Amino acid sequence: MQKSAFAKKIYFSSELGRSELPGRVGNFDRTLCNIQMEEDVASIKPMNIPEVSTEEPVNIIKYCRTCEYACPIGK
């Protein structure tokens, strides 16, 4: 089940006393993100990758990475 860590605003400037909010606008829920990442780890899929010099499949975890794109630190 896909969780949305950005589904609703849960932090407010007035409560935190700062203008920089998690997810830029206060809608990043770390708890839901962690739940989704645990589900992603549980659904690891072995894949063959041509660039890897082994014939054995490697385990691939596909995280959503939305938090990376929303993070103001790298901007």
Predicted model as a PDB file, atoms N, CA, C, CB and O in Angstrom, pLDDT in the B-factor column:
MODEL        1                                                                  
ATOM      1  N   MET A   1       0.843  -1.187   0.000  1.00 51.00           N  
ATOM      2  CA  MET A   1       0.000   0.000   0.000  1.00 51.00           C  
ATOM      3  C   MET A   1       0.883   1.243   0.000  1.00 51.00           C  
ATOM      4  CB  MET A   1      -0.956   0.002   1.221  1.00 51.00           C  
ATOM      5  O   MET A   1       1.740   1.390   0.871  1.00 51.00           O  
ATOM      6  N   GLN A   2       0.687   2.125  -0.949  1.00 54.00           N  
ATOM      7  CA  GLN A   2       1.496   3.333  -1.060  1.00 54.00           C  
ATOM      8  C   GLN A   2       1.039   4.362  -0.031  1.00 54.00           C  
ATOM      9  CB  GLN A   2       1.412   3.918  -2.486  1.00 54.00           C  
ATOM     10  O   GLN A   2      -0.134   4.732   0.022  1.00 54.00           O  
ATOM     11  N   LYS A   3       1.985   4.815   0.780  1.00 59.00           N  
ATOM     12  CA  LYS A   3       1.708   5.868   1.752  1.00 59.00           C  
ATOM     13  C   LYS A   3       2.091   7.199   1.124  1.00 59.00           C  
ATOM     14  CB  LYS A   3       2.484   5.632   3.095  1.00 59.00           C  
ATOM     15  O   LYS A   3       3.004   7.246   0.300  1.00 59.00           O  
ATOM     16  N   SER A   4       1.434   8.252   1.483  1.00 72.00           N  
ATOM     17  CA  SER A   4       1.811   9.566   0.986  1.00 72.00           C  
ATOM     18  C   SER A   4       2.267  10.428   2.145  1.00 72.00           C  
ATOM     19  CB  SER A   4       0.641  10.234   0.236  1.00 72.00           C  
ATOM     20  O   SER A   4       1.458  10.928   2.927  1.00 72.00           O  
ATOM     21  N   ALA A   5       3.582  10.593   2.243  1.00 67.00           N  
ATOM     22  CA  ALA A   5       4.150  11.390   3.317  1.00 67.00           C  
ATOM     23  C   ALA A   5       3.918  12.882   3.082  1.00 67.00           C  
ATOM     24  CB  ALA A   5       5.642  11.104   3.452  1.00 67.00           C  
ATOM     25  O   ALA A   5       4.227  13.699   3.948  1.00 67.00           O  
ATOM     26  N   PHE A   6       3.375  13.242   1.918  1.00 71.00           N  
ATOM     27  CA  PHE A   6       3.134  14.644   1.587  1.00 71.00           C  
ATOM     28  C   PHE A   6       1.647  14.941   1.380  1.00 71.00           C  
ATOM     29  CB  PHE A   6       3.912  15.023   0.337  1.00 71.00           C  
ATOM     30  O   PHE A   6       1.301  15.947   0.761  1.00 71.00           O  
ATOM     31  N   ALA A   7       0.768  14.080   1.892  1.00 73.00           N  
ATOM     32  CA  ALA A   7      -0.665  14.189   1.610  1.00 73.00           C  
ATOM     33  C   ALA A   7      -1.337  15.398   2.248  1.00 73.00           C  
ATOM     34  CB  ALA A   7      -1.355  12.953   2.072  1.00 73.00           C  
ATOM     35  O   ALA A   7      -2.263  15.964   1.667  1.00 73.00           O  
ATOM     36  N   LYS A   8      -0.892  15.800   3.425  1.00 77.00           N  
ATOM     37  CA  LYS A   8      -1.565  16.935   4.070  1.00 77.00           C  
ATOM     38  C   LYS A   8      -0.574  17.739   4.899  1.00 77.00           C  
ATOM     39  CB  LYS A   8      -2.729  16.447   4.960  1.00 77.00           C  
ATOM     40  O   LYS A   8       0.459  17.228   5.333  1.00 77.00           O  
ATOM     41  N   LYS A   9      -0.905  18.987   5.105  1.00 80.00           N  
ATOM     42  CA  LYS A   9      -0.058  19.876   5.898  1.00 80.00           C  
ATOM     43  C   LYS A   9      -0.214  19.510   7.368  1.00 80.00           C  
ATOM     44  CB  LYS A   9      -0.424  21.378   5.655  1.00 80.00           C  
ATOM     45  O   LYS A   9      -1.327  19.494   7.894  1.00 80.00           O  
ATOM     46  N   ILE A  10       0.907  19.214   8.032  1.00 78.00           N  
ATOM     47  CA  ILE A  10       0.850  18.827   9.438  1.00 78.00           C  
ATOM     48  C   ILE A  10       1.682  19.732  10.336  1.00 78.00           C  
ATOM     49  CB  ILE A  10       1.311  17.406   9.593  1.00 78.00           C  
ATOM     50  O   ILE A  10       1.593  19.650  11.561  1.00 78.00           O  
ATOM     51  N   TYR A  11       2.499  20.604   9.722  1.00 75.00           N  
ATOM     52  CA  TYR A  11       3.306  21.562  10.488  1.00 75.00           C  
ATOM     53  C   TYR A  11       2.916  22.972  10.072  1.00 75.00           C  
ATOM     54  CB  TYR A  11       4.837  21.324  10.267  1.00 75.00           C  
ATOM     55  O   TYR A  11       2.606  23.224   8.908  1.00 75.00           O  
ATOM     56  N   PHE A  12       2.934  23.880  11.027  1.00 79.00           N  
ATOM     57  CA  PHE A  12       2.550  25.256  10.769  1.00 79.00           C  
ATOM     58  C   PHE A  12       3.586  26.199  11.374  1.00 79.00           C  
ATOM     59  CB  PHE A  12       1.144  25.549  11.337  1.00 79.00           C  
ATOM     60  O   PHE A  12       4.115  25.945  12.456  1.00 79.00           O  
ATOM     61  N   SER A  13       3.868  27.291  10.661  1.00 81.00           N  
ATOM     62  CA  SER A  13       4.857  28.269  11.119  1.00 81.00           C  
ATOM     63  C   SER A  13       4.546  28.756  12.533  1.00 81.00           C  
ATOM     64  CB  SER A  13       4.911  29.459  10.158  1.00 81.00           C  
ATOM     65  O   SER A  13       5.449  28.925  13.352  1.00 81.00           O  
ATOM     66  N   SER A  14       3.285  28.976  12.806  1.00 83.00           N  
ATOM     67  CA  SER A  14       2.895  29.482  14.122  1.00 83.00           C  
ATOM     68  C   SER A  14       3.232  28.504  15.244  1.00 83.00           C  
ATOM     69  CB  SER A  14       1.409  29.786  14.140  1.00 83.00           C  
ATOM     70  O   SER A  14       3.548  28.922  16.358  1.00 83.00           O  
ATOM     71  N   GLU A  15       3.167  27.216  14.959  1.00 78.00           N  
ATOM     72  CA  GLU A  15       3.477  26.203  15.971  1.00 78.00           C  
ATOM     73  C   GLU A  15       4.977  25.993  16.138  1.00 78.00           C  
ATOM     74  CB  GLU A  15       2.817  24.887  15.608  1.00 78.00           C  
ATOM     75  O   GLU A  15       5.462  25.812  17.255  1.00 78.00           O  
ATOM     76  N   LEU A  16       5.711  26.017  15.028  1.00 75.00           N  
ATOM     77  CA  LEU A  16       7.145  25.746  15.084  1.00 75.00           C  
ATOM     78  C   LEU A  16       7.984  27.004  15.301  1.00 75.00           C  
ATOM     79  CB  LEU A  16       7.580  25.066  13.817  1.00 75.00           C  
ATOM     80  O   LEU A  16       9.157  26.915  15.663  1.00 75.00           O  
ATOM     81  N   GLY A  17       7.388  28.169  15.080  1.00 80.00           N  
ATOM     82  CA  GLY A  17       8.114  29.414  15.282  1.00 80.00           C  
ATOM     83  C   GLY A  17       9.181  29.664  14.231  1.00 80.00           C  
ATOM     84  O   GLY A  17      10.172  30.339  14.509  1.00 80.00           O  
ATOM     85  N   ARG A  18       9.000  29.141  13.045  1.00 76.00           N  
ATOM     86  CA  ARG A  18       9.962  29.361  11.959  1.00 76.00           C  
ATOM     87  C   ARG A  18       9.251  29.278  10.617  1.00 76.00           C  
ATOM     88  CB  ARG A  18      11.117  28.329  12.023  1.00 76.00           C  
ATOM     89  O   ARG A  18       8.193  28.660  10.500  1.00 76.00           O  
ATOM     90  N   SER A  19       9.839  29.903   9.613  1.00 75.00           N  
ATOM     91  CA  SER A  19       9.192  29.908   8.303  1.00 75.00           C  
ATOM     92  C   SER A  19       9.585  28.693   7.460  1.00 75.00           C  
ATOM     93  CB  SER A  19       9.542  31.185   7.558  1.00 75.00           C  
ATOM     94  O   SER A  19       8.833  28.290   6.574  1.00 75.00           O  
ATOM     95  N   GLU A  20      10.766  28.103   7.730  1.00 71.00           N  
ATOM     96  CA  GLU A  20      11.166  26.906   6.999  1.00 71.00           C  
ATOM     97  C   GLU A  20      10.469  25.704   7.614  1.00 71.00           C  
ATOM     98  CB  GLU A  20      12.712  26.723   7.018  1.00 71.00           C  
ATOM     99  O   GLU A  20      10.680  25.390   8.786  1.00 71.00           O  
ATOM    100  N   LEU A  21       9.647  25.038   6.831  1.00 69.00           N  
ATOM    101  CA  LEU A  21       8.855  23.923   7.344  1.00 69.00           C  
ATOM    102  C   LEU A  21       9.233  22.630   6.631  1.00 69.00           C  
ATOM    103  CB  LEU A  21       7.350  24.204   7.179  1.00 69.00           C  
ATOM    104  O   LEU A  21       9.693  22.667   5.489  1.00 69.00           O  
ATOM    105  N   PRO A  22       9.046  21.489   7.288  1.00 67.00           N  
ATOM    106  CA  PRO A  22       9.316  20.206   6.632  1.00 67.00           C  
ATOM    107  C   PRO A  22       8.505  20.061   5.341  1.00 67.00           C  
ATOM    108  CB  PRO A  22       8.997  19.043   7.587  1.00 67.00           C  
ATOM    109  O   PRO A  22       7.294  20.278   5.332  1.00 67.00           O  
ATOM    110  N   GLY A  23       9.184  19.692   4.259  1.00 66.00           N  
ATOM    111  CA  GLY A  23       8.512  19.555   2.966  1.00 66.00           C  
ATOM    112  C   GLY A  23       8.219  20.896   2.320  1.00 66.00           C  
ATOM    113  O   GLY A  23       7.349  20.982   1.454  1.00 66.00           O  
ATOM    114  N   ARG A  24       8.919  21.936   2.718  1.00 67.00           N  
ATOM    115  CA  ARG A  24       8.789  23.318   2.234  1.00 67.00           C  
ATOM    116  C   ARG A  24       7.521  24.013   2.706  1.00 67.00           C  
ATOM    117  CB  ARG A  24       8.824  23.334   0.736  1.00 67.00           C  
ATOM    118  O   ARG A  24       7.569  25.191   3.059  1.00 67.00           O  
ATOM    119  N   VAL A  25       6.399  23.325   2.723  1.00 73.00           N  
ATOM    120  CA  VAL A  25       5.142  23.966   3.115  1.00 73.00           C  
ATOM    121  C   VAL A  25       4.512  23.301   4.339  1.00 73.00           C  
ATOM    122  CB  VAL A  25       4.160  23.938   1.954  1.00 73.00           C  
ATOM    123  O   VAL A  25       3.353  23.562   4.662  1.00 73.00           O  
ATOM    124  N   GLY A  26       5.275  22.443   5.019  1.00 74.00           N  
ATOM    125  CA  GLY A  26       4.776  21.820   6.238  1.00 74.00           C  
ATOM    126  C   GLY A  26       4.008  20.541   6.033  1.00 74.00           C  
ATOM    127  O   GLY A  26       3.244  20.132   6.907  1.00 74.00           O  
ATOM    128  N   ASN A  27       4.195  19.895   4.888  1.00 76.00           N  
ATOM    129  CA  ASN A  27       3.392  18.701   4.611  1.00 76.00           C  
ATOM    130  C   ASN A  27       4.215  17.411   4.578  1.00 76.00           C  
ATOM    131  CB  ASN A  27       2.677  18.868   3.295  1.00 76.00           C  
ATOM    132  O   ASN A  27       3.776  16.433   3.972  1.00 76.00           O  
ATOM    133  N   PHE A  28       5.383  17.374   5.203  1.00 76.00           N  
ATOM    134  CA  PHE A  28       6.180  16.145   5.206  1.00 76.00           C  
ATOM    135  C   PHE A  28       5.981  15.392   6.503  1.00 76.00           C  
ATOM    136  CB  PHE A  28       7.668  16.458   5.000  1.00 76.00           C  
ATOM    137  O   PHE A  28       6.311  15.899   7.575  1.00 76.00           O  
ATOM    138  N   ASP A  29       5.443  14.177   6.417  1.00 79.00           N  
ATOM    139  CA  ASP A  29       5.180  13.330   7.568  1.00 79.00           C  
ATOM    140  C   ASP A  29       6.232  12.221   7.611  1.00 79.00           C  
ATOM    141  CB  ASP A  29       3.739  12.736   7.508  1.00 79.00           C  
ATOM    142  O   ASP A  29       6.131  11.228   6.891  1.00 79.00           O  
ATOM    143  N   ARG A  30       7.231  12.402   8.456  1.00 79.00           N  
ATOM    144  CA  ARG A  30       8.352  11.453   8.545  1.00 79.00           C  
ATOM    145  C   ARG A  30       7.874  10.047   8.933  1.00 79.00           C  
ATOM    146  CB  ARG A  30       9.389  11.953   9.570  1.00 79.00           C  
ATOM    147  O   ARG A  30       8.435   9.057   8.464  1.00 79.00           O  
ATOM    148  N   THR A  31       6.865   9.952   9.766  1.00 83.00           N  
ATOM    149  CA  THR A  31       6.348   8.652  10.196  1.00 83.00           C  
ATOM    150  C   THR A  31       5.815   7.860   9.003  1.00 83.00           C  
ATOM    151  CB  THR A  31       5.241   8.835  11.250  1.00 83.00           C  
ATOM    152  O   THR A  31       6.144   6.685   8.840  1.00 83.00           O  
ATOM    153  N   LEU A  32       4.992   8.502   8.169  1.00 81.00           N  
ATOM    154  CA  LEU A  32       4.470   7.811   6.984  1.00 81.00           C  
ATOM    155  C   LEU A  32       5.588   7.460   6.016  1.00 81.00           C  
ATOM    156  CB  LEU A  32       3.422   8.675   6.276  1.00 81.00           C  
ATOM    157  O   LEU A  32       5.548   6.411   5.373  1.00 81.00           O  
ATOM    158  N   CYS A  33       6.583   8.328   5.909  1.00 82.00           N  
ATOM    159  CA  CYS A  33       7.729   8.054   5.044  1.00 82.00           C  
ATOM    160  C   CYS A  33       8.462   6.797   5.522  1.00 82.00           C  
ATOM    161  CB  CYS A  33       8.694   9.268   5.017  1.00 82.00           C  
ATOM    162  O   CYS A  33       8.800   5.931   4.715  1.00 82.00           O  
ATOM    163  N   ASN A  34       8.703   6.699   6.812  1.00 85.00           N  
ATOM    164  CA  ASN A  34       9.393   5.523   7.355  1.00 85.00           C  
ATOM    165  C   ASN A  34       8.590   4.244   7.137  1.00 85.00           C  
ATOM    166  CB  ASN A  34       9.664   5.713   8.845  1.00 85.00           C  
ATOM    167  O   ASN A  34       9.163   3.202   6.822  1.00 85.00           O  
ATOM    168  N   ILE A  35       7.286   4.313   7.300  1.00 86.00           N  
ATOM    169  CA  ILE A  35       6.427   3.148   7.056  1.00 86.00           C  
ATOM    170  C   ILE A  35       6.550   2.713   5.601  1.00 86.00           C  
ATOM    171  CB  ILE A  35       4.946   3.467   7.404  1.00 86.00           C  
ATOM    172  O   ILE A  35       6.685   1.524   5.312  1.00 86.00           O  
ATOM    173  N   GLN A  36       6.501   3.684   4.680  1.00 85.00           N  
ATOM    174  CA  GLN A  36       6.609   3.353   3.258  1.00 85.00           C  
ATOM    175  C   GLN A  36       7.978   2.764   2.937  1.00 85.00           C  
ATOM    176  CB  GLN A  36       6.356   4.598   2.396  1.00 85.00           C  
ATOM    177  O   GLN A  36       8.068   1.810   2.165  1.00 85.00           O  
ATOM    178  N   MET A  37       9.047   3.313   3.513  1.00 87.00           N  
ATOM    179  CA  MET A  37      10.382   2.779   3.247  1.00 87.00           C  
ATOM    180  C   MET A  37      10.515   1.351   3.755  1.00 87.00           C  
ATOM    181  CB  MET A  37      11.448   3.662   3.891  1.00 87.00           C  
ATOM    182  O   MET A  37      11.166   0.533   3.105  1.00 87.00           O  
ATOM    183  N   GLU A  38       9.914   1.028   4.901  1.00 90.00           N  
ATOM    184  CA  GLU A  38       9.936  -0.350   5.400  1.00 90.00           C  
ATOM    185  C   GLU A  38       9.200  -1.282   4.442  1.00 90.00           C  
ATOM    186  CB  GLU A  38       9.307  -0.427   6.804  1.00 90.00           C  
ATOM    187  O   GLU A  38       9.640  -2.409   4.211  1.00 90.00           O  
ATOM    188  N   GLU A  39       8.090  -0.821   3.887  1.00 88.00           N  
ATOM    189  CA  GLU A  39       7.358  -1.627   2.902  1.00 88.00           C  
ATOM    190  C   GLU A  39       8.187  -1.796   1.628  1.00 88.00           C  
ATOM    191  CB  GLU A  39       5.992  -0.975   2.570  1.00 88.00           C  
ATOM    192  O   GLU A  39       8.175  -2.862   1.013  1.00 88.00           O  
ATOM    193  N   ASP A  40       8.904  -0.746   1.237  1.00 88.00           N  
ATOM    194  CA  ASP A  40       9.760  -0.830   0.050  1.00 88.00           C  
ATOM    195  C   ASP A  40      10.869  -1.860   0.260  1.00 88.00           C  
ATOM    196  CB  ASP A  40      10.368   0.549  -0.278  1.00 88.00           C  
ATOM    197  O   ASP A  40      11.181  -2.631  -0.648  1.00 88.00           O  
ATOM    198  N   VAL A  41      11.458  -1.873   1.443  1.00 90.00           N  
ATOM    199  CA  VAL A  41      12.516  -2.848   1.753  1.00 90.00           C  
ATOM    200  C   VAL A  41      11.940  -4.265   1.719  1.00 90.00           C  
ATOM    201  CB  VAL A  41      13.153  -2.553   3.147  1.00 90.00           C  
ATOM    202  O   VAL A  41      12.593  -5.196   1.248  1.00 90.00           O  
ATOM    203  N   ALA A  42      10.725  -4.420   2.217  1.00 90.00           N  
ATOM    204  CA  ALA A  42      10.094  -5.742   2.239  1.00 90.00           C  
ATOM    205  C   ALA A  42       9.758  -6.247   0.834  1.00 90.00           C  
ATOM    206  CB  ALA A  42       8.829  -5.699   3.085  1.00 90.00           C  
ATOM    207  O   ALA A  42       9.567  -7.446   0.632  1.00 90.00           O  
ATOM    208  N   SER A  43       9.687  -5.339  -0.126  1.00 87.00           N  
ATOM    209  CA  SER A  43       9.340  -5.748  -1.489  1.00 87.00           C  
ATOM    210  C   SER A  43      10.545  -5.681  -2.437  1.00 87.00           C  
ATOM    211  CB  SER A  43       8.213  -4.869  -2.024  1.00 87.00           C  
ATOM    212  O   SER A  43      10.400  -5.371  -3.619  1.00 87.00           O  
ATOM    213  N   ILE A  44      11.721  -5.974  -1.905  1.00 89.00           N  
ATOM    214  CA  ILE A  44      12.940  -6.001  -2.722  1.00 89.00           C  
ATOM    215  C   ILE A  44      12.749  -6.973  -3.883  1.00 89.00           C  
ATOM    216  CB  ILE A  44      14.180  -6.408  -1.865  1.00 89.00           C  
ATOM    217  O   ILE A  44      12.205  -8.065  -3.718  1.00 89.00           O  
ATOM    218  N   LYS A  45      13.204  -6.556  -5.049  1.00 85.00           N  
ATOM    219  CA  LYS A  45      13.087  -7.412  -6.229  1.00 85.00           C  
ATOM    220  C   LYS A  45      14.467  -7.676  -6.818  1.00 85.00           C  
ATOM    221  CB  LYS A  45      12.163  -6.766  -7.287  1.00 85.00           C  
ATOM    222  O   LYS A  45      15.192  -6.738  -7.150  1.00 85.00           O  
ATOM    223  N   PRO A  46      14.834  -8.948  -6.949  1.00 88.00           N  
ATOM    224  CA  PRO A  46      16.103  -9.264  -7.602  1.00 88.00           C  
ATOM    225  C   PRO A  46      16.020  -8.941  -9.098  1.00 88.00           C  
ATOM    226  CB  PRO A  46      16.471 -10.755  -7.387  1.00 88.00           C  
ATOM    227  O   PRO A  46      15.052  -9.301  -9.768  1.00 88.00           O  
ATOM    228  N   MET A  47      17.044  -8.260  -9.607  1.00 86.00           N  
ATOM    229  CA  MET A  47      17.073  -7.903 -11.022  1.00 86.00           C  
ATOM    230  C   MET A  47      18.458  -8.166 -11.598  1.00 86.00           C  
ATOM    231  CB  MET A  47      16.678  -6.424 -11.221  1.00 86.00           C  
ATOM    232  O   MET A  47      19.470  -8.054 -10.906  1.00 86.00           O  
ATOM    233  N   ASN A  48      18.481  -8.511 -12.854  1.00 84.00           N  
ATOM    234  CA  ASN A  48      19.748  -8.639 -13.568  1.00 84.00           C  
ATOM    235  C   ASN A  48      20.116  -7.277 -14.137  1.00 84.00           C  
ATOM    236  CB  ASN A  48      19.660  -9.715 -14.699  1.00 84.00           C  
ATOM    237  O   ASN A  48      19.317  -6.640 -14.825  1.00 84.00           O  
ATOM    238  N   ILE A  49      21.330  -6.840 -13.842  1.00 80.00           N  
ATOM    239  CA  ILE A  49      21.807  -5.551 -14.318  1.00 80.00           C  
ATOM    240  C   ILE A  49      23.004  -5.800 -15.233  1.00 80.00           C  
ATOM    241  CB  ILE A  49      22.188  -4.606 -13.125  1.00 80.00           C  
ATOM    242  O   ILE A  49      24.032  -6.304 -14.783  1.00 80.00           O  
ATOM    243  N   PRO A  50      22.878  -5.452 -16.509  1.00 78.00           N  
ATOM    244  CA  PRO A  50      23.949  -5.737 -17.469  1.00 78.00           C  
ATOM    245  C   PRO A  50      25.291  -5.083 -17.101  1.00 78.00           C  
ATOM    246  CB  PRO A  50      23.526  -5.272 -18.845  1.00 78.00           C  
ATOM    247  O   PRO A  50      26.344  -5.643 -17.403  1.00 78.00           O  
ATOM    248  N   GLU A  51      25.269  -3.916 -16.461  1.00 75.00           N  
ATOM    249  CA  GLU A  51      26.496  -3.206 -16.129  1.00 75.00           C  
ATOM    250  C   GLU A  51      27.292  -3.872 -15.003  1.00 75.00           C  
ATOM    251  CB  GLU A  51      26.169  -1.789 -15.744  1.00 75.00           C  
ATOM    252  O   GLU A  51      28.479  -3.597 -14.831  1.00 75.00           O  
ATOM    253  N   VAL A  52      26.641  -4.739 -14.245  1.00 67.00           N  
ATOM    254  CA  VAL A  52      27.297  -5.423 -13.136  1.00 67.00           C  
ATOM    255  C   VAL A  52      27.927  -6.707 -13.677  1.00 67.00           C  
ATOM    256  CB  VAL A  52      26.283  -5.732 -11.974  1.00 67.00           C  
ATOM    257  O   VAL A  52      27.294  -7.460 -14.416  1.00 67.00           O  
ATOM    258  N   SER A  53      29.163  -6.938 -13.301  1.00 64.00           N  
ATOM    259  CA  SER A  53      29.896  -8.072 -13.881  1.00 64.00           C  
ATOM    260  C   SER A  53      29.615  -9.391 -13.171  1.00 64.00           C  
ATOM    261  CB  SER A  53      31.378  -7.794 -13.845  1.00 64.00           C  
ATOM    262  O   SER A  53      30.520 -10.209 -13.005  1.00 64.00           O  
ATOM    263  N   THR A  54      28.412  -9.598 -12.767  1.00 68.00           N  
ATOM    264  CA  THR A  54      28.031 -10.870 -12.152  1.00 68.00           C  
ATOM    265  C   THR A  54      26.781 -11.402 -12.846  1.00 68.00           C  
ATOM    266  CB  THR A  54      27.784 -10.703 -10.619  1.00 68.00           C  
ATOM    267  O   THR A  54      25.949 -10.633 -13.327  1.00 68.00           O  
ATOM    268  N   GLU A  55      26.664 -12.678 -12.891  1.00 76.00           N  
ATOM    269  CA  GLU A  55      25.480 -13.264 -13.508  1.00 76.00           C  
ATOM    270  C   GLU A  55      24.341 -13.400 -12.518  1.00 76.00           C  
ATOM    271  CB  GLU A  55      25.809 -14.616 -14.099  1.00 76.00           C  
ATOM    272  O   GLU A  55      23.209 -13.691 -12.904  1.00 76.00           O  
ATOM    273  N   GLU A  56      24.637 -13.188 -11.235  1.00 81.00           N  
ATOM    274  CA  GLU A  56      23.612 -13.294 -10.201  1.00 81.00           C  
ATOM    275  C   GLU A  56      22.773 -12.013 -10.167  1.00 81.00           C  
ATOM    276  CB  GLU A  56      24.259 -13.561  -8.814  1.00 81.00           C  
ATOM    277  O   GLU A  56      23.312 -10.917 -10.323  1.00 81.00           O  
ATOM    278  N   PRO A  57      21.479 -12.141  -9.969  1.00 86.00           N  
ATOM    279  CA  PRO A  57      20.645 -10.943  -9.814  1.00 86.00           C  
ATOM    280  C   PRO A  57      21.033 -10.167  -8.552  1.00 86.00           C  
ATOM    281  CB  PRO A  57      19.150 -11.332  -9.760  1.00 86.00           C  
ATOM    282  O   PRO A  57      21.501 -10.756  -7.578  1.00 86.00           O  
ATOM    283  N   VAL A  58      20.840  -8.869  -8.572  1.00 84.00           N  
ATOM    284  CA  VAL A  58      21.091  -8.037  -7.397  1.00 84.00           C  
ATOM    285  C   VAL A  58      19.753  -7.527  -6.886  1.00 84.00           C  
ATOM    286  CB  VAL A  58      22.058  -6.850  -7.729  1.00 84.00           C  
ATOM    287  O   VAL A  58      18.813  -7.339  -7.658  1.00 84.00           O  
ATOM    288  N   ASN A  59      19.678  -7.308  -5.589  1.00 86.00           N  
ATOM    289  CA  ASN A  59      18.441  -6.818  -4.980  1.00 86.00           C  
ATOM    290  C   ASN A  59      18.319  -5.315  -5.197  1.00 86.00           C  
ATOM    291  CB  ASN A  59      18.401  -7.151  -3.468  1.00 86.00           C  
ATOM    292  O   ASN A  59      19.259  -4.565  -4.935  1.00 86.00           O  
ATOM    293  N   ILE A  60      17.175  -4.885  -5.670  1.00 85.00           N  
ATOM    294  CA  ILE A  60      16.907  -3.485  -5.954  1.00 85.00           C  
ATOM    295  C   ILE A  60      15.750  -3.021  -5.072  1.00 85.00           C  
ATOM    296  CB  ILE A  60      16.584  -3.269  -7.462  1.00 85.00           C  
ATOM    297  O   ILE A  60      14.698  -3.658  -5.016  1.00 85.00           O  
ATOM    298  N   ILE A  61      15.965  -1.897  -4.387  1.00 86.00           N  
ATOM    299  CA  ILE A  61      14.894  -1.269  -3.606  1.00 86.00           C  
ATOM    300  C   ILE A  61      14.543   0.029  -4.311  1.00 86.00           C  
ATOM    301  CB  ILE A  61      15.323  -1.015  -2.100  1.00 86.00           C  
ATOM    302  O   ILE A  61      15.419   0.856  -4.564  1.00 86.00           O  
ATOM    303  N   LYS A  62      13.283   0.211  -4.627  1.00 84.00           N  
ATOM    304  CA  LYS A  62      12.843   1.419  -5.315  1.00 84.00           C  
ATOM    305  C   LYS A  62      12.100   2.323  -4.331  1.00 84.00           C  
ATOM    306  CB  LYS A  62      11.939   1.067  -6.530  1.00 84.00           C  
ATOM    307  O   LYS A  62      10.900   2.170  -4.100  1.00 84.00           O  
ATOM    308  N   TYR A  63      12.858   3.278  -3.753  1.00 83.00           N  
ATOM    309  CA  TYR A  63      12.256   4.272  -2.858  1.00 83.00           C  
ATOM    310  C   TYR A  63      11.641   5.386  -3.709  1.00 83.00           C  
ATOM    311  CB  TYR A  63      13.319   4.853  -1.855  1.00 83.00           C  
ATOM    312  O   TYR A  63      12.050   5.595  -4.852  1.00 83.00           O  
ATOM    313  N   CYS A  64      10.671   6.091  -3.158  1.00 81.00           N  
ATOM    314  CA  CYS A  64       9.997   7.132  -3.939  1.00 81.00           C  
ATOM    315  C   CYS A  64      10.864   8.386  -4.098  1.00 81.00           C  
ATOM    316  CB  CYS A  64       8.671   7.502  -3.279  1.00 81.00           C  
ATOM    317  O   CYS A  64      10.786   9.034  -5.141  1.00 81.00           O  
ATOM    318  N   ARG A  65      11.675   8.752  -3.123  1.00 81.00           N  
ATOM    319  CA  ARG A  65      12.618   9.870  -3.163  1.00 81.00           C  
ATOM    320  C   ARG A  65      11.963  11.247  -3.222  1.00 81.00           C  
ATOM    321  CB  ARG A  65      13.513   9.714  -4.337  1.00 81.00           C  
ATOM    322  O   ARG A  65      12.660  12.236  -3.453  1.00 81.00           O  
ATOM    323  N   THR A  66      10.659  11.346  -3.021  1.00 76.00           N  
ATOM    324  CA  THR A  66       9.985  12.642  -3.073  1.00 76.00           C  
ATOM    325  C   THR A  66      10.566  13.606  -2.045  1.00 76.00           C  
ATOM    326  CB  THR A  66       8.482  12.471  -2.840  1.00 76.00           C  
ATOM    327  O   THR A  66      10.653  14.808  -2.297  1.00 76.00           O  
ATOM    328  N   CYS A  67      10.964  13.081  -0.885  1.00 73.00           N  
ATOM    329  CA  CYS A  67      11.533  13.944   0.146  1.00 73.00           C  
ATOM    330  C   CYS A  67      12.831  14.594  -0.342  1.00 73.00           C  
ATOM    331  CB  CYS A  67      11.790  13.141   1.433  1.00 73.00           C  
ATOM    332  O   CYS A  67      13.101  15.751  -0.019  1.00 73.00           O  
ATOM    333  N   GLU A  68      13.631  13.863  -1.113  1.00 75.00           N  
ATOM    334  CA  GLU A  68      14.861  14.438  -1.662  1.00 75.00           C  
ATOM    335  C   GLU A  68      14.554  15.630  -2.560  1.00 75.00           C  
ATOM    336  CB  GLU A  68      15.646  13.377  -2.445  1.00 75.00           C  
ATOM    337  O   GLU A  68      15.221  16.661  -2.486  1.00 75.00           O  
ATOM    338  N   TYR A  69      13.556  15.483  -3.397  1.00 73.00           N  
ATOM    339  CA  TYR A  69      13.210  16.552  -4.326  1.00 73.00           C  
ATOM    340  C   TYR A  69      12.553  17.753  -3.623  1.00 73.00           C  
ATOM    341  CB  TYR A  69      12.280  16.011  -5.400  1.00 73.00           C  
ATOM    342  O   TYR A  69      12.620  18.874  -4.126  1.00 73.00           O  
ATOM    343  N   ALA A  70      11.934  17.528  -2.490  1.00 67.00           N  
ATOM    344  CA  ALA A  70      11.276  18.602  -1.751  1.00 67.00           C  
ATOM    345  C   ALA A  70      12.218  19.318  -0.792  1.00 67.00           C  
ATOM    346  CB  ALA A  70      10.101  18.053  -0.987  1.00 67.00           C  
ATOM    347  O   ALA A  70      11.906  20.417  -0.333  1.00 67.00           O  
ATOM    348  N   CYS A  71      13.361  18.719  -0.481  1.00 66.00           N  
ATOM    349  CA  CYS A  71      14.273  19.272   0.515  1.00 66.00           C  
ATOM    350  C   CYS A  71      14.912  20.578   0.032  1.00 66.00           C  
ATOM    351  CB  CYS A  71      15.359  18.253   0.853  1.00 66.00           C  
ATOM    352  O   CYS A  71      15.512  20.613  -1.041  1.00 66.00           O  
ATOM    353  N   PRO A  72      14.785  21.647   0.817  1.00 63.00           N  
ATOM    354  CA  PRO A  72      15.358  22.934   0.410  1.00 63.00           C  
ATOM    355  C   PRO A  72      16.875  23.017   0.605  1.00 63.00           C  
ATOM    356  CB  PRO A  72      14.697  24.046   1.185  1.00 63.00           C  
ATOM    357  O   PRO A  72      17.497  23.948   0.093  1.00 63.00           O  
ATOM    358  N   ILE A  73      17.477  22.093   1.315  1.00 62.00           N  
ATOM    359  CA  ILE A  73      18.901  22.148   1.608  1.00 62.00           C  
ATOM    360  C   ILE A  73      19.743  22.064   0.341  1.00 62.00           C  
ATOM    361  CB  ILE A  73      19.280  21.029   2.557  1.00 62.00           C  
ATOM    362  O   ILE A  73      20.749  22.763   0.220  1.00 62.00           O  
ATOM    363  N   GLY A  74      19.351  21.230  -0.588  1.00 60.00           N  
ATOM    364  CA  GLY A  74      20.121  21.053  -1.817  1.00 60.00           C  
ATOM    365  C   GLY A  74      19.845  22.106  -2.896  1.00 60.00           C  
ATOM    366  O   GLY A  74      20.458  22.069  -3.963  1.00 60.00           O  
ATOM    367  N   LYS A  75      18.960  23.011  -2.636  1.00 59.00           N  
ATOM    368  CA  LYS A  75      18.601  24.033  -3.636  1.00 59.00           C  
ATOM    369  C   LYS A  75      19.587  25.170  -3.647  1.00 59.00           C  
ATOM    370  CB  LYS A  75      17.207  24.576  -3.373  1.00 59.00           C  
ATOM    371  O   LYS A  75      19.436  26.112  -4.425  1.00 59.00           O  
TER     372      LYS A  75                                                      
ENDMDL                                                                          
END                                                                             
